Each structure stands twice: as structure tokens, then as C-alpha cells.
């Protein structure tokens, strides 16, 4: 499969091969078109059928998109090099996710041969270094998406190289690349002004300075994931709202220094927000979410897990200000009560859009909350783990109104009553998925 160079279409269509009826009846152009829809495994199997099919199946035009994740334990440098020779300029998308044996040398050969590559996924390719980014920068100017997440030898030099050679870059994942700092983000934001997606989970060296540069240079940014970037403060979010007005997906989970000032800033400048994840941002209060709900009416998904200071007031404001809300996580928001769920259950979002609500470890929630949600005809799933005041009877009543809903609930052991004679009674735990 991996030897030789891509054949031209004229060469392909000139072979006179098998006497099989299908090859006589089916034009070679049509066979080639059919093969273009097959995955890697199917193409390789077709290549073994006959000489004619081998030529067609291994034509470079069929190998524009390759995902080798399923073969990650077998993929080594020579395989990648042979793929690049086979596909040449045809290849546009390559995923080597999890292929930990691939090295910089193989990817240099790949970049030299596949200069039209647009998407390159190298997640968890442990052996690659900045040298790969330098090769890509030199030979692949059309690149618009690259994922080097969990490639822990990647440093700021990789981002500087990409900024110099890949001006069309739109999508970058650098999650858990713990050597990347503000210097790399500065170079990237200045050299790649078309950046729309930045996934930077766990980049522990990034500070507000990175967000200063992103806010100043990345006006087209739509998705920003800063999960567990623990050095971020309200000042950095202020710069994002000033320059990234198209932002629609934002994850700040684990950024524990943030306060309501961040939510107020987002409310003032990021009115296109559709997804907001702020799990474990324990300093956020009702005031911040009130400001957000007042101005961000397009919110569809919100993760507020462990925002422990919010109360029913937050739900009252979301019910009014976020009419298209589809998914809401309130797990470990221990001040939420049935009254808050009542606001939510009678809102426009609940009756027309709400699909998932997570209420794990909300100790004040009772069966009354389930009754408030019975009118949510779009509701598909509800999480109720460790909601001690929820009963099986309440869940059954909910299911009579919403028969297709999935309910995940956990019932802790009942405190055993005193027994005569000191005998010990056994009580079991029960987890139900209805």
C-alpha cells in the first residue's frame, strides 16, 4: 500500500486488466469515484482483489483524508513516510492521534511531500518536538488546523515557527503542553490573525499576558478553552472581551482566581456566547450571572458545577435572559432549591429547548423539583446522584409525563433503625438508570 508514488489519472485509466465481469461493465472512472468514499481498511482490502483494483484503490486521490488512530500501536516512521510518498499533494487531512512511535524525521519527510496538507492531528505523539512544527511551517503554508495536545516536548519555538510559516492557521490545540508560555502565544497571535479556535487546557505557564495578545490580535476567535490555566485573572478576561467579540464557546473551568468581574466583562463584550463552562470557579456569585443573563441571550450550554455561591436567584435570571438554554449543569451547587428549579421549569427555555439538567449533589432538591420539570417536553436526561431528598416515587411520576427521559439517580443507604437485641441489619446502595 505504501510504496511508489501517486499515479496520474491517465495512467490509471489505461490499464487493461482483469476479465472479471465487474471490470468490464463498470467504468474505471466510476470505480475510482466509489473508492473515494471508502475508509483506509476498505481501500486496502480492495487493493488486494486484483491488479486493476490495486491501481485504483491506491491512487493518491483516494487518500485525501487519513485517520490512523485505530492502528496507532503499529504506526511508525516508515509508514508515515510511505503514506506521504503515495499521497503527495492529494493529502489534505492526516490524523496520527496516539501514534507514539512517530518521530520528527518522519514528519519532516511527510511535510516535504504533502505540501497541501490542511489539517494535521498529532495529539499524544510523545516523540515529536519543535522540529516538527518547524518542518510544517517551512513546507505546509496551507495548514489551517494542527493539534499537538499532550506533546510535552513542544515549546514556544513551535508556536513561533507556525506564526512565521502558517499564516492561514485557524485551529490550534496545545493542551497539556506545559512548556508553552506567554512568549509563544504572543508570536502566534501576531502571526496567525485568522485564528478561530484555541484549545489550551492545562497550559500552566500561560498568564493574563497571553490573553492581552490574543485580545489584541485575534478578532476572529470563536472558541477559547483555558481549562485549568490556573494563573488567569479577571484582567485577562477583560482583554478577551475587548477584542474577541465573535467568541461563542468559552471554557474557564478550573480558573479559580476569577471573580464576578470576569462574568461582567463577558456580559459587556461577548454577546455571541453559546457555550460557557466555568466549573470550579467558586468565587462566582448571583451578581455575575445576573449580568451575563442580561446581555448574553444566545447561551445554549452552561456548566456551573461547583459554583458553590450561586442561589435560586441565578436560575431566575437565566430563566428570563437565556431563552434557548439546552444543557445546564448545577452539580454541587448546594444552595439551589426547588424554587430555583421552578423558575427554570416554567421558562421559555425549559418548555422549548432544555434537554439536559444535572443536579448531582444538590442536597436541597426534592421531588417538587421533578414536578416543576414535568412540562419540559424536550428534556432527555436528568442527573440526580446524591440528591438525598429525591425518591423513587418522584422519579416514577416524572417518567409518566416524560416516558423517554433518562434519569440517573443514586440512593444512599438508609440509616438503620435500632434493632431489638443489638442485631445488625444490612442495607444496600442502589444506583438507578431509568
SVG drawing of the C-alpha trace seen along z (x, -y; Angstrom):
<svg xmlns="http://www.w3.org/2000/svg" viewBox="-48 -46 63 59">
<polyline fill="none" stroke="black" stroke-width="0.4" points="0.0,0.0 2.7,-2.5 5.3,-2.1 5.6,-4.1 4.3,-7.5 0.8,-8.6 -0.2,-7.7 -1.8,-10.2 -5.4,-9.6 -4.4,-8.9 -2.1,-6.1 -4.8,-4.6 -7.4,-4.5 -5.1,-3.0 -4.5,0.4 -6.1,3.4 -6.5,5.9 -9.0,8.5 -11.6,10.3 -13.9,10.0 -17.4,9.0 -17.5,6.0 -14.4,4.6 -16.0,5.0 -19.3,3.4 -18.2,0.7 -16.2,-2.2 -12.9,-2.7 -13.8,-6.4 -16.9,-5.2 -14.9,-2.6 -12.4,-5.3 -15.3,-7.5 -16.7,-4.7 -13.3,-4.1 -13.1,-7.7 -15.8,-7.1 -14.1,-4.2 -12.0,-4.2 -8.4,-3.1 -9.2,0.5 -11.7,0.9 -9.3,-0.6 -6.5,1.7 -8.9,4.7 -9.9,3.6 -6.3,3.2 -5.8,7.0 -8.7,8.0 -6.9,7.6 -4.2,5.7 -6.7,3.3 -8.3,2.6 -4.9,2.2 -4.1,-0.6 -7.4,-2.3 -7.6,-1.8 -4.0,-3.1 -4.4,-6.2 -3.4,-9.3 -6.8,-10.9 -8.4,-8.4 -6.1,-9.3 -7.1,-12.9 -8.2,-12.2 -6.4,-9.6 -7.1,-8.7 -4.7,-6.1 -5.9,-6.2 -7.2,-2.6 -3.7,-1.5 -1.7,-3.7 0.3,-0.8 1.5,0.3 2.3,-3.1 6.0,-4.0 8.0,-6.5 8.4,-4.5 4.7,-4.1 4.1,-7.8 6.9,-8.4 5.4,-5.9 1.9,-7.5 3.4,-10.9 5.0,-9.4 1.8,-7.7 -0.5,-10.6 1.8,-13.6 -0.1,-16.7 -3.5,-15.0 -3.4,-14.6 -5.3,-17.3 -6.1,-15.7 -4.0,-13.4 -4.6,-12.1 -1.8,-10.4 -3.6,-10.7 -2.0,-8.4 0.8,-7.2 3.6,-7.5 6.3,-5.9 6.2,-8.6 9.3,-10.9 10.3,-14.3 12.2,-12.8 9.2,-11.0 7.1,-14.1 9.7,-16.2 9.5,-13.8 5.8,-14.0 5.7,-17.8 8.1,-17.8 5.8,-15.5 2.4,-16.7 2.5,-20.5 -1.2,-20.9 -1.9,-19.5 -4.6,-21.5 -5.3,-19.5 -2.7,-17.7 -3.6,-15.9 -0.6,-14.8 -2.3,-14.5 -0.3,-12.4 2.6,-11.8 5.1,-11.9 8.3,-11.8 7.7,-14.9 9.4,-18.2 9.6,-21.7 11.4,-20.3 8.1,-19.0 6.5,-22.4 9.5,-23.9 9.1,-21.4 5.4,-22.1 6.0,-25.8 8.5,-25.5 6.6,-23.2 2.9,-23.5 1.7,-27.1 -1.9,-25.9 -2.2,-24.4 -5.3,-25.7 -5.6,-23.2 -2.9,-21.5 -3.3,-19.5 -0.2,-18.9 -2.0,-18.3 -0.1,-16.3 3.1,-16.6 5.1,-17.7 8.3,-18.4 6.6,-21.2 7.8,-24.7 7.3,-28.3 9.7,-27.8 7.0,-25.6 4.4,-28.4 7.0,-30.9 7.6,-28.7 3.9,-28.3 3.4,-32.0 6.1,-32.5 5.1,-29.9 1.4,-29.2 -0.5,-32.5 -3.8,-30.7 -3.8,-28.8 -7.4,-28.8 -7.4,-26.0 -4.7,-25.2 -4.7,-22.7 -1.8,-22.9 -3.5,-21.3 -1.1,-20.0 2.0,-21.4 3.3,-22.6 6.4,-24.3 4.4,-26.8 4.3,-30.3 3.1,-33.8 6.0,-34.4 4.7,-31.6 1.2,-32.9 2.4,-36.4 4.2,-35.2 1.3,-33.0 -1.4,-35.7 0.6,-38.2 1.5,-35.8 -1.8,-34.0 -4.6,-36.7 -7.2,-34.2 -7.1,-32.1 -10.7,-31.0 -10.1,-28.1 -7.5,-27.9 -7.6,-24.9 -5.0,-25.4 -6.2,-23.2 -3.6,-22.8 -1.0,-25.2 0.1,-26.1 2.6,-28.8 0.1,-31.0 -0.9,-34.2 -3.0,-37.2 -0.3,-38.4 -1.3,-35.7 -4.9,-37.0 -3.6,-40.5 -2.1,-39.5 -5.0,-37.2 -7.4,-40.1 -5.3,-42.5 -4.7,-40.2 -7.3,-37.5 -10.5,-39.3 -11.9,-36.3 -11.6,-34.0 -14.7,-31.9 -13.6,-29.1 -11.3,-29.5 -10.5,-26.7 -8.4,-27.7 -9.4,-24.7 -7.0,-24.5 -5.0,-27.6 -4.8,-28.5 -2.9,-31.8 -5.6,-33.6 -7.3,-36.5 -10.1,-39.0 -7.7,-41.3 -7.0,-38.7 -10.7,-38.1 -11.2,-41.9 -8.8,-41.9 -10.6,-39.0 -14.0,-40.8 -12.4,-43.9 -11.0,-42.2 -12.9,-38.9 -16.5,-39.9 -17.2,-36.8 -16.4,-34.4 -19.1,-31.8 -17.5,-28.9 -15.5,-29.6 -14.2,-27.3 -12.8,-28.7 -13.2,-25.7 -10.6,-25.4 -9.5,-29.1 -10.1,-29.6 -8.9,-33.2 -11.7,-34.6 -14.5,-36.6 -17.8,-38.2 -15.7,-40.8 -14.9,-38.2 -18.6,-37.4 -19.5,-41.1 -16.7,-41.7 -18.1,-38.8 -21.6,-40.3 -20.3,-43.6 -18.3,-42.4 -19.1,-38.8 -22.8,-38.8 -22.4,-35.8 -21.6,-33.3 -23.3,-30.0 -21.3,-27.7 -19.9,-28.7 -18.0,-26.3 -17.0,-27.6 -16.9,-24.5 -15.0,-25.0 -15.0,-28.8 -16.1,-29.0 -15.9,-32.8 -18.7,-33.5 -22.0,-34.7 -25.5,-35.6 -24.4,-39.1 -22.1,-37.9 -24.6,-35.5 -27.3,-38.2 -25.1,-40.5 -24.4,-37.6 -28.1,-36.7 -29.0,-40.3 -26.8,-40.5 -25.9,-37.0 -29.2,-35.8 -27.8,-33.1 -26.4,-30.8 -27.2,-27.2 -24.9,-25.2 -23.7,-26.2 -21.5,-24.2 -21.8,-25.8 -20.6,-22.7 -19.2,-23.7 -20.1,-27.4 -21.0,-27.0 -22.1,-30.5 -24.9,-30.7 -28.5,-30.5 -32.0,-30.4 -31.5,-34.0 -29.1,-32.8 -31.7,-30.4 -34.4,-33.1 -32.2,-35.3 -31.2,-32.5 -34.8,-31.6 -35.6,-35.1 -32.4,-36.0 -31.4,-32.7 -34.4,-31.5 -32.5,-28.9 -30.7,-27.1 -30.3,-23.4 -27.9,-22.0 -27.3,-23.2 -25.1,-21.6 -25.7,-22.7 -23.9,-19.8 -22.6,-20.6 -24.4,-23.9 -25.6,-23.2 -27.7,-26.4 -30.1,-25.6 -33.6,-24.7 -36.9,-23.7 -37.8,-27.3 -34.9,-27.8 -35.9,-24.8 -39.5,-26.2 -38.2,-29.3 -36.3,-27.2 -39.1,-24.8 -41.7,-27.4 -39.4,-29.4 -39.3,-29.5 -36.1,-27.6 -37.5,-24.7 -40.7,-24.3 -39.0,-24.5 -35.2,-23.8 -33.9,-22.3 -32.6,-18.8 -30.2,-18.1 -30.1,-19.2 -27.5,-18.0 -28.3,-18.3 -25.9,-15.9 -25.1,-16.7 -27.8,-19.3 -29.0,-18.4 -32.0,-20.8 -33.6,-19.4 -36.8,-17.4 -39.5,-15.6 -41.1,-19.1 -38.3,-20.0 -39.2,-17.0 -42.8,-18.2 -41.6,-21.6 -39.8,-19.9 -42.7,-17.8 -43.6,-20.4 -40.2,-20.2 -41.1,-18.2 -37.6,-18.4 -35.9,-17.1 -33.8,-14.0 -31.7,-13.4 -31.6,-14.4 -28.7,-13.7 -29.7,-13.2 -26.8,-11.4 -26.7,-12.0 -29.9,-14.1 -31.0,-12.6 -34.5,-14.1 -35.4,-12.7 -37.5,-9.5 -38.2,-6.6 -41.8,-7.6 -40.9,-11.1 -38.9,-9.7 -41.8,-7.4 -44.2,-10.4 -41.7,-12.3 -41.5,-9.4 -45.2,-9.2 -45.1,-12.6 -41.8,-12.2 -41.6,-8.5 -38.4,-8.7 -36.3,-10.6 -33.1,-9.1 -32.9,-9.5 -29.6,-8.8 -30.0,-8.7 -28.2,-7.2 -29.9,-6.3 -27.6,-6.2 -28.0,-3.6 -31.0,-4.2 -30.0,-4.8 -30.9,-1.5 -33.5,-1.8 -32.5,-0.5 -32.9,3.3 -34.0,5.4 -31.2,7.3 -28.4,5.5 -28.8,7.5 -27.3,5.9 -29.5,5.2 -28.0,4.9 -28.9,2.1 -27.7,1.9 -26.9,-1.0 -28.9,-1.4 -28.0,-3.2 -30.8,-3.5 -30.7,-4.5 -34.2,-4.7"/>
</svg>
